[in-house]
Amino acid sequence: MNDTQAQTETTPFWRFSLQFYRLSGVSDACIALQDDCGVDVNLLLFLFWLASEGRALAVEEVKKLDNNVCTWRELTIVPIRDTRRKLKGARTLVDAGRQEAFRNKVKAVELEAERLQQEALYALTQSGPPGKPADPSAAARDNVAAYERALGATFAKGAAGLLFRAFDSIPHRGRAAAAAVAGQG
């Protein structure tokens, strides 16, 4: 698949995720929250994408989203990720180079499973935007706080702070919508 096909065959949410995840420190912060608090990185990215669209969700909405993705995550993403991680540097009967090539194939399958989850999450927005209108920066903080409460967890301030700074550093479509809503009041 070439870059043009990739851009036309993906959702705005997937493109946002790729852009955001590549920002300095974002991947490490997401993985730390995943490993330390049980965060579903795709759901976290979805909450940030919704914030970029100027949408803030309540705790119950985040819980519902998490329940919707739970089966897919547990059947596909978690076991594939576990296999990929176990293969890294493991000493097995298979030649190390061939094992690493196989691990890269597993990684590609994991990425495809994540893309499918993101497509399913994006499809949920097509019947109407979830949440309520909000300034993107405030929505990001509200959405992450709602996710913390939904999980009954406390996210590390360093990781969350890095994600907020990265989020605030990129342009957001939702700023114009939030300004229009504020102008009506």
C-alpha positions in Angstrom: 0.0 0.0 0.0 1.4 3.4 -0.9 1.1 6.6 1.2 -1.8 8.0 -0.9 -3.8 4.7 -0.4 -3.0 4.7 3.3 -4.3 8.3 3.7 -7.5 7.6 1.7 -8.2 4.2 3.4 -8.0 5.4 7.0 -10.0 7.6 9.3 -9.3 11.0 10.6 -8.9 9.4 14.0 -6.2 7.0 12.7 -4.3 9.9 11.1 -4.5 11.9 14.3 -3.2 8.9 16.2 -0.2 8.5 14.0 0.6 12.2 14.2 0.2 12.5 17.9 1.9 9.2 18.8 5.0 10.3 16.9 5.5 13.4 19.0 8.4 13.4 21.4 7.7 11.3 24.5 4.1 10.5 23.6 4.6 6.8 22.8 6.6 6.3 26.1 4.0 8.0 28.1 1.2 6.0 26.5 3.0 2.7 27.1 3.8 3.7 30.7 0.1 4.4 31.4 -0.8 1.1 29.6 1.7 -0.9 31.7 1.1 0.9 35.0 -2.6 1.6 35.0 -4.2 -0.7 32.4 -4.9 2.0 29.9 -6.1 1.0 26.5 -3.8 3.2 24.4 -6.3 3.2 21.5 -9.0 4.4 23.7 -6.7 7.1 25.2 -5.9 8.3 21.7 -9.6 8.3 20.9 -10.3 10.5 23.8 -7.5 12.9 22.7 -8.9 12.8 19.1 -12.4 13.7 20.4 -10.8 16.5 22.4 -9.1 17.8 19.3 -12.6 17.8 17.7 -13.8 19.9 20.7 -15.7 17.1 22.5 -15.6 16.3 26.2 -16.9 13.0 27.6 -18.4 12.1 30.9 -17.2 9.2 33.0 -20.2 7.0 32.0 -19.5 7.6 28.3 -15.9 6.6 28.7 -16.9 3.5 30.6 -19.3 2.6 27.8 -16.5 3.0 25.2 -14.2 0.9 27.3 -16.8 -1.8 27.6 -17.4 -1.7 23.8 -13.7 -2.3 23.0 -12.9 -4.7 25.9 -13.7 -7.9 24.1 -11.6 -7.0 21.0 -8.7 -5.8 23.1 -8.7 -9.0 25.2 -9.1 -11.3 22.2 -6.6 -9.7 19.9 -4.4 -6.8 21.0 -3.4 -8.0 24.5 -2.3 -11.5 23.5 -0.6 -10.3 20.3 1.3 -7.6 22.2 2.3 -10.2 24.9 3.6 -12.5 22.2 5.6 -9.7 20.6 7.1 -8.6 23.9 8.0 -12.2 24.9 9.8 -12.8 21.6 12.0 -9.8 22.0 15.5 -11.1 22.8 14.1 -14.5 23.9 16.5 -17.4 23.4 14.7 -20.1 21.4 15.5 -22.8 19.0 14.9 -20.5 16.1 17.7 -18.4 14.6 17.8 -15.0 16.2 17.5 -13.1 12.9 14.6 -15.2 11.8 12.9 -14.9 15.2 13.2 -11.1 14.9 11.8 -11.1 11.4 8.8 -13.2 12.8 8.5 -10.8 15.7 8.2 -7.9 13.2 5.4 -9.8 11.5 3.6 -10.2 14.8 4.1 -6.4 15.4 2.5 -5.7 12.0 -0.5 -7.9 13.0 -0.7 -6.1 16.3 -0.8 -2.7 14.5 -3.5 -4.0 12.2 -5.6 -5.1 15.2 -5.2 -1.6 16.7 -6.2 0.0 13.4 -9.3 -2.1 13.3 -10.2 -1.1 16.9 -9.7 2.5 15.9 -11.9 2.2 12.9 -14.6 0.7 15.1 -14.3 3.5 17.6 -14.4 6.1 14.8 -17.6 4.4 13.4 -19.3 5.1 16.8 -19.0 8.9 16.1 -20.7 8.7 12.7 -24.2 8.8 14.1 -23.4 12.0 15.9 -20.6 13.4 18.0 -20.3 12.0 21.5 -19.9 14.2 24.6 -20.5 17.9 24.8 -18.7 20.8 23.0 -15.6 22.1 24.8 -12.4 23.9 24.2 -9.9 21.2 23.0 -7.4 21.7 25.7 -10.0 21.6 28.4 -11.7 18.6 26.7 -8.4 16.7 26.7 -8.0 17.2 30.4 -11.6 16.3 31.1 -11.5 13.2 28.9 -8.3 11.9 30.6 -9.8 12.6 34.1 -13.0 10.8 33.1 -10.8 7.8 31.9 -9.0 7.8 35.2 -12.2 7.7 37.1 -13.6 5.0 34.7 -10.6 2.8 35.5 -10.4 3.7 39.1 -6.8 4.6 38.6 -4.5 7.5 39.1 -2.4 8.3 36.1 1.2 9.4 36.7 1.4 13.2 36.5 4.6 13.1 34.5 3.0 10.9 31.8 -0.3 12.8 31.7 1.4 16.1 31.8 3.6 15.2 28.8 0.6 14.1 26.9 -1.2 17.3 27.6 1.8 19.4 26.5 2.1 17.4 23.3 -1.6 17.8 22.7 -1.5 21.5 23.2 1.4 21.8 20.8 -0.7 20.7 17.8 -3.5 22.5 15.9 -7.1 21.3 16.6 -10.2 21.5 14.5 -12.3 21.8 17.6 -10.9 25.3 18.5 -13.1 26.9 15.9 -16.2 25.0 17.0 -15.5 25.8 20.6 -15.1 29.5 19.8 -18.4 29.5 17.9 -20.2 27.9 20.9 -18.6 30.5 23.2 -19.8 33.3 21.0 -23.4 32.1 21.2 -23.5 32.4 24.9 
